[in-house]
Amino acid sequence: MKTNNSPWLTQLHHEREIKILENDHNADVVIIGGGIAGVTTLFFLLTHTNKKVILIEAKRLAHGATGHNAGQLVAEFEKPLIDIVREYGMGMAVRGLGAVESAWELLDEIFEQTNLDVSWRQFIGYGGYAEFEQLVGDLETEFIKHEHGLITFPILVSYESQWFEKIPEKYKKICREVDQRVITEFLDITGNGYHAALPQKKGVMNSALFTEKLAVWCLEKYQDRCQIFEESFVHGIELGTEKPIVITNGAKAICSNIVLCTNGFENFYIHTQEGLALDTKFHHALHGAVGYMTGFVSSRDLEPMANYYYEQGKKRSSDPFTSDPYFYVTRRDFEHPEGFKKLVTVGGPEMRLENREIYYREFDVAEEFHNESIRFLEDNFNTKGIEEKFFWHGLMGYTTSGLRLVGREPLDPRLMYNLGCNGVGILPSIMGGRKIAHHVNNEEIEETIFDPKR
């Protein structure tokens, strides 16, 4: 068995003062959840509205999925874009992806305003394809992005594979034939088993450290309008009253609006005048999957990376509540007490939670998930000079739509959501936080693919 040991949490300020909600409080907005979604929502509410905001976290800031992820930044959906087009139409699908891409600029806005001492890198990452059929599904997505002015780059296909001849004619203008060595070089692998590479705008960041430092900045900058309470477990949300009430293990928070920024697997209830109808609709709209990652430290001068790789025989998943079966590799700067300067993360294996099975971060996990990552790394990369130090897992919430939920609850608009990792959580969380501020300001908002529906 392997202990859940996330590298991101090692860089947090563990001696930071914790405040618990022990007395009743009033606010304009109460945010439930202290991960990157909750704290960026807090930031945008404070900077773009005049509201008094309370954030409540059941455990510690950034210790949930935000502290147990792969640390990759990417403006993408796990759900194929063509499926979103079929469900919502081309216009809404393109605007939705454009909204996620806008999170790059929102992230710049946060750093410009706060000057946070958090390192992050932005660069071009790559997707690697070992079989032609794996690439086909992404050709239409890249074609749509190209035709509508979204962020895209030419797909690289090796001469030696002869795949270019099989590519439908309309897609050839977004592809470029190159020598196999170029594919191998960009994917930074030791063999020639991958024959196409899809470039994407990527980044790496310790989202847990970012979240904690942004929360501290909010507290210091907006002392009169911001309060954060940790180790304050929410038991229930009362919407059957004149003003919404959040009930915790120690006290109540009374407000005008509540924003849920959780993974949806908490055991709180949502009570309305009609009873628990909304509670059932909310909790059954989310499913869970656990992702597993292994971390290696190195003193080698490694360039940053955020790549994914479809192996031979790996097919796209038909399960809408888990991501596609690829491995991903992330490399980034990393301060380690023993003097290591780089961290290499390998992930990919996932386990779906059935029937709202309870997930505990403290549980050890089976060796098989660890062994899969090790096998992939040894098969494809130069492992000289790297040493395994970390193995961790985190819970990802998947919505039934496969898209993030951002907006007001149709059955009671005083309740709002910014939730649903769906495999790619960092940038969509930031986008969602800004959109929540628009809602709280009662601004006119165009219908989006992220709107909660009943």
C-alpha positions in Angstrom: 0.0 0.0 0.0 1.1 3.6 -0.7 0.4 6.5 1.6 -1.4 9.6 0.1 1.6 12.1 0.1 1.0 15.1 -2.1 4.1 17.3 -2.9 1.9 20.4 -3.2 1.0 20.3 0.5 4.7 20.3 1.5 5.0 23.9 0.3 2.1 25.3 2.3 2.4 27.5 5.4 1.4 24.8 8.0 1.7 27.2 10.9 -0.8 29.7 9.5 -3.4 30.8 12.0 -6.8 28.9 11.6 -10.1 30.5 12.5 -13.1 28.4 13.2 -16.7 29.5 12.8 -17.8 29.5 16.4 -20.3 32.4 16.5 -23.1 33.4 14.2 -22.2 35.7 11.4 -23.9 37.8 8.7 -22.6 38.4 5.2 -23.8 39.2 1.7 -22.3 36.0 0.2 -21.2 32.7 1.8 -18.8 30.5 -0.2 -18.6 26.9 0.8 -15.3 25.3 -0.1 -11.8 26.5 0.3 -10.1 25.1 -2.8 -9.0 27.0 -5.9 -12.7 27.4 -7.0 -13.8 28.9 -3.6 -10.8 31.2 -3.2 -10.8 32.6 -6.7 -14.5 33.1 -6.4 -13.7 35.0 -3.1 -11.1 37.1 -5.0 -13.4 38.1 -7.8 -16.3 38.9 -5.4 -14.1 41.2 -3.4 -12.4 42.9 -6.3 -15.5 43.2 -8.6 -18.3 43.7 -6.1 -18.8 45.6 -2.9 -20.2 42.6 -1.0 -19.2 41.2 2.3 -18.0 37.6 1.9 -17.5 34.7 4.2 -15.7 31.5 3.0 -16.2 28.3 5.0 -13.9 25.3 4.6 -14.6 21.9 6.3 -10.9 21.1 6.7 -7.9 23.3 5.7 -7.6 25.6 2.7 -6.4 23.9 -0.5 -6.1 20.4 1.1 -8.8 18.8 -1.1 -8.6 18.3 -4.8 -6.7 21.5 -5.1 -3.8 20.0 -3.1 -4.1 16.5 -4.8 -4.0 17.2 -8.5 -1.4 17.1 -11.3 -0.7 20.9 -11.2 -1.4 21.3 -15.0 -3.0 24.4 -16.5 -5.0 23.7 -19.7 -8.0 25.4 -21.2 -9.8 22.3 -22.5 -12.7 20.1 -21.8 -12.4 16.3 -21.2 -15.7 16.0 -23.0 -15.2 16.1 -26.8 -16.0 19.5 -28.2 -18.0 18.0 -31.1 -20.3 16.4 -28.5 -20.8 19.8 -26.9 -21.6 21.3 -30.3 -24.3 18.6 -30.9 -25.9 19.3 -27.5 -25.7 23.1 -27.4 -25.0 24.3 -30.9 -21.8 25.7 -32.4 -22.2 29.2 -31.1 -22.6 28.2 -27.4 -19.9 25.6 -27.6 -17.4 28.0 -29.1 -18.3 30.7 -26.6 -17.9 28.2 -23.8 -14.4 27.1 -24.8 -13.6 30.8 -25.3 -14.7 31.5 -21.7 -12.4 28.8 -20.4 -9.5 30.2 -22.5 -10.2 33.7 -21.0 -9.0 32.2 -17.6 -5.4 32.7 -18.9 -6.1 36.5 -18.8 -7.9 36.2 -15.5 -4.9 34.4 -14.0 -2.7 37.3 -15.3 -5.2 39.7 -13.6 -4.8 38.0 -10.3 -1.0 38.0 -10.3 -0.9 41.7 -11.5 -3.2 42.8 -8.6 -1.7 40.7 -5.9 2.0 40.2 -6.8 1.7 36.7 -5.2 5.0 35.0 -4.6 4.0 31.8 -6.4 6.0 30.5 -9.3 4.2 29.3 -12.4 5.2 28.7 -16.0 3.4 28.9 -19.3 4.6 27.1 -22.4 3.6 24.8 -25.2 2.7 21.2 -24.2 2.0 18.2 -26.4 -0.4 15.3 -26.8 1.2 12.1 -28.1 -0.7 9.6 -30.3 0.5 6.0 -30.9 -2.4 5.0 -33.2 -4.2 7.0 -35.9 -7.7 6.3 -34.5 -6.6 8.1 -31.3 -5.9 11.2 -33.2 -9.1 11.2 -35.3 -11.3 12.3 -32.4 -9.2 15.5 -31.8 -9.0 16.6 -35.5 -12.5 17.9 -35.4 -11.9 19.8 -32.1 -8.8 21.5 -33.5 -10.6 22.3 -36.8 -13.5 24.0 -34.9 -11.0 26.0 -32.8 -9.0 27.0 -35.9 -12.2 28.1 -37.8 -13.5 30.2 -34.9 -10.3 32.0 -33.8 -9.6 30.0 -30.6 -6.1 29.0 -29.5 -4.7 26.3 -31.7 -1.5 25.2 -33.3 -0.7 22.9 -36.3 -0.9 19.2 -35.5 2.4 17.5 -36.2 2.3 14.2 -38.1 5.3 12.1 -38.9 6.2 11.4 -42.6 7.2 7.8 -41.6 3.8 7.0 -40.2 2.0 7.7 -43.5 -1.0 8.9 -41.4 -1.2 12.2 -43.4 -2.6 10.3 -46.4 -5.5 9.0 -44.2 -6.5 12.4 -42.8 -9.7 13.8 -44.3 -9.0 16.6 -46.7 -10.6 19.4 -44.7 -8.3 18.7 -41.7 -5.1 18.7 -43.7 -4.8 22.4 -43.4 -4.4 22.2 -39.7 -1.8 19.5 -39.9 1.9 19.5 -40.8 4.1 16.6 -41.8 7.5 16.4 -40.0 10.3 13.9 -39.5 9.6 11.3 -36.8 12.6 12.7 -34.9 10.6 16.0 -34.4 7.7 14.1 -32.8 10.0 12.2 -30.6 11.9 15.4 -29.6 8.8 17.4 -28.8 7.3 14.5 -26.8 10.7 14.1 -25.1 10.5 10.3 -25.2 13.2 7.7 -25.7 11.5 5.7 -28.5 9.6 6.2 -31.7 6.3 4.7 -30.7 4.3 8.0 -31.1 3.6 9.3 -34.6 1.7 12.6 -34.0 1.9 15.4 -31.5 -0.8 18.0 -30.8 0.6 21.3 -29.4 -1.5 23.1 -26.8 -1.0 26.1 -24.6 -0.2 24.7 -21.2 1.2 25.7 -17.8 2.2 24.3 -14.4 1.5 25.7 -11.0 1.2 24.5 -7.4 -2.5 25.4 -7.2 -2.6 24.7 -3.4 0.1 27.2 -2.7 -1.5 29.7 -5.1 -4.9 29.2 -3.3 -3.5 29.6 0.2 -1.5 32.8 -0.7 -4.4 34.3 -2.5 -6.7 33.7 0.5 -4.2 35.4 2.8 -4.0 38.4 0.4 -7.8 38.7 0.4 -7.9 38.7 4.2 -5.2 41.4 4.4 -6.5 43.6 1.6 -10.2 43.4 2.5 -10.3 43.1 6.2 -13.7 44.8 6.4 -15.4 42.6 3.9 -13.6 39.2 4.0 -13.6 36.4 6.6 -12.3 32.8 6.2 -13.2 30.0 8.5 -11.5 26.6 8.4 -12.2 23.3 10.2 -15.9 24.4 10.1 -17.9 21.5 8.7 -21.1 22.4 7.0 -24.1 20.3 8.1 -26.8 21.9 6.1 -28.1 24.8 3.9 -31.5 26.2 4.8 -33.2 27.9 1.9 -36.7 27.7 3.3 -36.1 30.9 5.3 -36.2 34.6 4.5 -32.5 34.6 4.2 -30.4 31.6 3.4 -28.6 30.0 6.3 -25.4 27.9 6.3 -25.3 25.7 9.4 -21.9 24.4 10.6 -20.6 22.3 13.5 -20.2 25.5 15.5 -22.5 28.3 14.3 -24.6 29.7 11.5 -23.8 32.1 8.7 -26.8 34.1 7.4 -26.5 35.7 4.0 -28.2 36.7 0.7 -26.4 34.3 -1.6 -24.6 31.0 -1.1 -22.0 29.7 -3.6 -21.1 26.0 -3.6 -17.5 25.5 -4.6 -17.1 21.9 -3.5 -16.7 18.6 -5.3 -20.3 17.7 -4.4 -19.5 14.8 -2.2 -20.0 16.5 1.2 -22.6 15.1 3.5 -24.5 18.4 4.0 -28.2 18.7 3.2 -30.0 21.4 1.2 -33.4 22.2 2.7 -36.0 24.3 0.9 -39.7 25.1 1.7 -40.5 22.0 -0.4 -38.2 19.8 1.7 -35.2 18.0 0.4 -36.1 17.9 -3.3 -33.2 20.2 -4.3 -30.8 18.2 -2.1 -31.5 15.1 -4.1 -31.2 16.8 -7.4 -27.8 18.4 -6.4 -26.2 15.3 -4.9 -27.2 13.0 -7.7 -26.0 15.3 -10.4 -22.4 14.6 -9.5 -20.2 11.5 -9.8 -16.7 10.9 -8.6 -13.4 9.5 -9.9 -10.1 9.2 -8.1 -7.0 10.1 -10.0 -3.6 8.7 -8.9 -0.2 10.4 -9.4 3.5 9.5 -8.7 6.1 12.2 -8.1 9.8 12.0 -8.7 12.4 14.6 -7.7 15.6 15.4 -9.7 18.6 17.7 -9.6 18.8 17.6 -13.4 18.0 20.8 -15.4 14.7 19.7 -16.9 12.5 21.9 -19.0 8.9 22.4 -17.9 6.4 20.0 -19.4 2.7 19.2 -19.4 2.2 16.4 -21.9 -0.3 13.5 -22.3 0.3 10.2 -24.1 -2.1 7.7 -25.6 -0.4 4.3 -25.6 -0.9 1.5 -28.1 -4.3 0.0 -27.5 -5.6 2.9 -25.4 -9.0 3.9 -26.7 -11.1 6.9 -25.8 -13.4 6.3 -22.8 -17.1 5.9 -23.3 -17.7 6.6 -19.6 -18.7 10.3 -19.3 -17.6 10.4 -15.7 -14.0 9.6 -16.1 -11.3 11.2 -18.3 -9.8 9.5 -21.4 -7.3 6.7 -20.7 -4.0 8.5 -21.3 -1.0 9.1 -19.1 0.2 12.6 -18.4 3.6 13.8 -17.4 4.3 17.2 -15.8 7.7 18.7 -15.0 8.2 21.8 -13.0 10.5 23.7 -10.6 10.1 22.4 -7.0 11.7 23.4 -3.8 12.6 20.3 -1.8 14.3 20.3 1.7 16.9 17.8 0.4 18.0 20.2 -2.3 16.1 18.8 -5.3 15.0 21.4 -7.8 12.6 19.6 -10.2 9.5 17.5 -9.8 8.3 15.0 -12.4 4.7 13.9 -12.0 3.2 10.9 -13.8 -0.5 10.2 -13.6 -3.3 8.5 -15.6 -4.8 5.6 -13.7 -8.3 6.4 -12.4 -10.9 4.6 -10.3 -14.6 5.5 -10.6 -16.6 5.8 -7.3 -19.8 3.8 -7.6 -23.1 4.9 -6.0 -21.6 7.9 -4.2 -19.1 5.7 -2.4 -17.4 7.7 0.4 -13.8 8.8 -0.4 -11.2 9.4 2.2 -7.9 11.2 1.3 -6.3 9.5 4.3 -6.8 6.0 2.9 -3.8 4.1 1.4 -4.3 2.8 -2.1 -3.4 -0.3 -3.9 0.1 -0.7 -5.5 -1.4 -1.4 -8.9 -2.1 2.3 -9.6 1.5 3.2 -8.6 2.9 0.4 -10.7 1.1 1.5 -13.8 2.7 4.9 -13.6 6.2 3.5 -13.0 5.8 1.1 -15.9 4.8 3.9 -18.3 7.7 6.1 -17.2 10.3 3.4 -17.6 9.0 2.4 -21.0 9.1 5.9 -22.5 11.5 8.2 -20.6 15.1 8.6 -19.5 14.8 7.9 -15.7 18.4 8.6 -14.9 18.9 10.8 -11.9 15.3 10.9 -10.7 14.1 9.5 -7.4 10.6 8.6 -6.3 9.4 10.7 -3.4 5.6 11.1 -3.6 2.5 9.2 -4.4 -0.9 10.8 -4.0 -4.6 10.6 -5.1 -7.4 13.1 -5.3 -11.2 13.1 -5.9 -12.5 14.6 -9.1 -16.2 15.6 -9.3 -17.8 14.8 -12.6 -21.1 16.5 -13.5 -23.7 14.6 -15.6 -23.3 17.1 -18.4 -19.5 16.7 -18.4 -19.2 20.5 -18.0 -18.5 22.7 -15.1 -21.6 24.1 -13.3 -21.4 27.8 -13.0 -24.4 30.0 -12.1 -27.6 30.2 -10.2 -29.7 27.2 -9.2 -33.0 27.3 -11.2 -35.0 26.1 -8.2 -33.7 28.8 -5.9 -31.5 31.5 -7.5 -30.0 32.5 -4.0 -27.9 29.3 -4.3 -25.1 29.4 -6.9 -22.5 26.9 -8.1 -18.9 27.0 -9.3 -18.1 23.3 -9.3 -17.3 20.2 -11.3 -13.7 19.5 -12.0 -14.5 17.0 -14.8 -10.8 16.2 -15.1 -9.6 19.8 -15.9 -10.2 22.0 -12.9 -7.8 24.9 -12.4 -8.6 27.3 -15.3 -12.3 26.5 -15.4 -12.4 27.2 -11.6 -10.9 30.6 -12.2 -13.3 31.3 -15.1 -16.2 30.2 -12.9 -15.2 32.6 -10.1 -15.3 35.6 -12.3 -18.7 34.5 -13.7 -20.1 34.3 -10.2 -19.1 37.9 -9.6 -21.1 38.9 -12.6 -24.2 37.0 -11.2 -23.8 38.6 -7.8 -23.7 42.1 -9.5 -27.0 41.1 -11.2 -25.4 41.8 -14.6 -27.2 40.6 -17.7 -25.5 37.3 -18.7 -25.8 35.4 -21.9 -26.9 31.8 -21.7 -23.9 29.5 -21.5 -23.1 25.8 -21.6 -22.2 26.0 -17.9 -25.6 27.1 -16.6 -27.2 24.7 -14.1 -30.4 23.2 -15.5 -33.3 21.2 -14.0 
